[in-house]
Amino acid sequence: MAQIKSAHLVASGLTCSMCSKAIYKALEALPAVMTVEADIEHSAYDVVFKPGSDIAPDELKKAVEDAGFFVAALDITVTVSNAAVANDAHINIGAATYHFIDVKGQTLNGDVKLTLVDKNYVPAGVHKKYGRKTSMKCFATGYMDSCCPQHEKGNNKRVYHVTI
């Protein structure tokens, strides 16, 4: 089963080492987290998840925001087996659905780094750049719509937009 193995998160809004410590504690408190390493100089955190744990990127974002800060960038490393991806393809990883943007057709195996390009995970200009690479409505909302192959009528399921 595919799952998120680790994450590299960059936070914004930090002004001191106490800010960094608040985010560190918030991430460390998540049940799926095995370890957190902080890079205070770059406001970055490397998070490793417990094997078999299921965590969604929004849980990391919520922990950072609950500590009083914002996510400026998030890369996740996922372990997949024979995952066929292409531009606008959707795949399930754990309990979450990921929509690939600006990706050439390929089959992914092993550990793969994905960069989230959803609103509130990247600067507005970066989000806008990736928005020009898809015509699917779900990119603007972050929730499945009729454009999504796995969409069911009335389904309001979260979909994460990523690139490789």
C-alpha positions as a printed NumPy array, in Angstrom:
array([[  0.   ,   0.   ,   0.   ],
       [  1.296,   3.448,  -0.875],
       [  1.881,   5.869,   1.942],
       [  3.635,   9.082,   2.841],
       [  7.053,   8.176,   4.203],
       [  8.423,  11.628,   5.043],
       [  7.956,  15.345,   4.467],
       [ 10.11 ,  18.439,   4.087],
       [  8.176,  21.49 ,   5.246],
       [  9.208,  25.141,   5.103],
       [  7.281,  27.477,   7.391],
       [  6.808,  31.232,   7.164],
       [  6.089,  33.886,   9.746],
       [  8.879,  32.833,  12.119],
       [ 10.834,  35.546,  13.899],
       [ 12.833,  33.665,  16.555],
       [ 13.937,  30.279,  17.849],
       [ 10.834,  30.109,  20.075],
       [  8.709,  30.226,  16.916],
       [ 10.693,  27.332,  15.502],
       [ 10.25 ,  25.387,  18.721],
       [  6.46 ,  25.922,  18.655],
       [  6.237,  24.397,  15.166],
       [  8.588,  21.572,  16.145],
       [  6.377,  20.669,  19.121],
       [  3.192,  20.896,  17.033],
       [  4.588,  18.536,  14.385],
       [  6.059,  16.171,  16.953],
       [  2.644,  15.872,  18.646],
       [  0.981,  14.398,  15.544],
       [  0.293,  10.678,  16.174],
       [  1.748,   9.564,  12.804],
       [  5.084,  11.352,  13.364],
       [  8.142,   9.294,  14.275],
       [ 10.799,  12.052,  14.177],
       [ 11.134,  15.771,  13.441],
       [ 14.387,  17.547,  12.636],
       [ 14.39 ,  21.333,  12.585],
       [ 16.626,  23.573,  10.485],
       [ 16.127,  26.894,  12.277],
       [ 18.236,  28.873,   9.797],
       [ 15.944,  27.927,   6.889],
       [ 12.659,  27.612,   8.854],
       [ 12.507,  24.022,   7.591],
       [ 11.445,  20.739,   9.153],
       [ 12.136,  17.189,   8.046],
       [  9.418,  14.882,   9.315],
       [  9.549,  11.082,   9.201],
       [  6.323,   9.165,   9.697],
       [  5.787,   5.883,  11.501],
       [  5.628,   2.92 ,   9.092],
       [  2.027,   2.072,   8.254],
       [  0.75 ,   5.458,   9.425],
       [ -1.688,   7.351,   7.284],
       [ -1.383,  11.132,   7.32 ],
       [ -2.619,  13.786,   4.916],
       [ -0.758,  17.003,   4.06 ],
       [ -3.585,  19.083,   5.555],
       [ -2.788,  17.574,   8.972],
       [  0.758,  18.96 ,   8.755],
       [ -0.549,  22.32 ,   7.574],
       [ -3.067,  22.456,  10.427],
       [ -0.357,  21.706,  13.016],
       [  1.792,  24.574,  11.676],
       [ -1.171,  26.97 ,  11.544],
       [ -2.328,  25.97 ,  15.038],
       [  1.174,  26.938,  16.235],
       [  0.551,  30.389,  14.701],
       [  2.49 ,  30.117,  11.43 ],
       [  2.072,  29.244,   7.74 ],
       [  3.34 ,  26.616,   5.322],
       [  5.522,  28.175,   2.614],
       [  6.442,  24.88 ,   0.891],
       [  5.792,  21.184,   1.361],
       [  7.456,  18.22 ,  -0.317],
       [  6.379,  14.718,   0.585],
       [  8.161,  11.469,  -0.121],
       [  5.794,   8.644,  -0.944],
       [  6.468,   4.983,  -1.508],
       [  4.59 ,   3.664,  -4.526],
       [  4.561,   0.588,  -6.699],
       [  3.743,   0.796, -10.409],
       [  1.844,   4.07 , -10.125],
       [  1.047,   5.331, -13.622],
       [  0.994,   9.134, -13.701],
       [  0.624,  11.817, -16.343],
       [ -0.619,  15.377, -16.486],
       [ -4.044,  15.592, -14.812],
       [ -3.868,  11.959, -13.62 ],
       [ -5.235,  11.116, -10.178],
       [ -3.815,   8.424,  -7.898],
       [ -4.593,   7.388,  -4.347],
       [ -1.809,   7.337,  -1.782],
       [ -3.002,   6.167,   1.587],
       [ -6.445,   7.641,   2.13 ],
       [ -5.742,  10.743,   0.006],
       [ -6.067,  11.467,  -3.712],
       [ -3.274,  13.256,  -5.576],
       [ -3.755,  15.087,  -8.89 ],
       [ -0.552,  15.413, -10.93 ],
       [  0.13 ,  18.746, -12.646],
       [  2.744,  19.379, -15.365],
       [  3.96 ,  15.761, -15.365],
       [  4.914,  13.642, -18.362],
       [  3.463,  10.126, -18.586],
       [  5.527,   7.67 , -16.559],
       [  5.315,   4.833, -14.058],
       [  6.568,   5.579, -10.559],
       [  8.177,   2.977,  -8.314],
       [  9.861,   3.183,  -4.922],
       [ 10.335,   6.431,  -3.023],
       [  9.189,   9.49 ,  -5.   ],
       [  9.297,  13.149,  -3.927],
       [  6.128,  15.107,  -4.707],
       [  5.829,  18.879,  -4.367],
       [  2.449,  20.235,  -3.331],
       [  1.295,  23.123,  -5.527],
       [ -2.068,  23.743,  -3.877],
       [ -3.13 ,  27.174,  -2.669],
       [ -1.689,  27.844,   0.807],
       [  1.206,  25.426,   0.2  ],
       [  3.113,  27.629,  -2.263],
       [  3.318,  31.372,  -2.992],
       [  0.406,  32.76 ,  -5.024],
       [  2.536,  33.198,  -8.165],
       [  3.628,  29.553,  -8.117],
       [  0.033,  28.399,  -7.622],
       [ -1.073,  30.558, -10.544],
       [  1.722,  29.128, -12.766],
       [  0.53 ,  25.571, -12.16 ],
       [ -3.086,  26.64 , -12.574],
       [ -2.297,  27.5  , -16.202],
       [ -1.196,  23.885, -16.773],
       [ -4.611,  22.356, -16.086],
       [ -8.195,  23.167, -16.99 ],
       [ -9.663,  21.029, -14.213],
       [-11.861,  22.931, -11.742],
       [-10.585,  20.979,  -8.749],
       [ -7.273,  22.867,  -8.89 ],
       [ -8.938,  26.11 ,  -7.811],
       [-10.943,  24.589,  -4.957],
       [ -8.798,  21.676,  -3.757],
       [-11.886,  19.453,  -3.757],
       [-13.007,  16.872,  -6.281],
       [-15.427,  18.084,  -8.878],
       [-17.042,  16.606, -11.968],
       [-13.655,  16.938, -13.704],
       [-12.123,  14.275, -11.443],
       [-12.312,  10.653, -12.574],
       [-13.016,   9.437,  -9.022],
       [-15.657,  12.07 ,  -8.328],
       [-19.   ,  10.795,  -7.181],
       [-22.037,  13.012,  -7.345],
       [-22.178,  15.052,  -4.158],
       [-18.652,  13.997,  -3.146],
       [-16.679,  16.795,  -1.52 ],
       [-13.427,  14.846,  -1.097],
       [-10.103,  16.665,  -0.772],
       [ -7.701,  16.291,  -3.692],
       [ -4.072,  17.417,  -3.432],
       [ -2.312,  18.877,  -6.461],
       [  1.301,  17.835,  -6.876],
       [  4.182,  17.843,  -9.311],
       [  7.355,  15.794,  -9.481]])
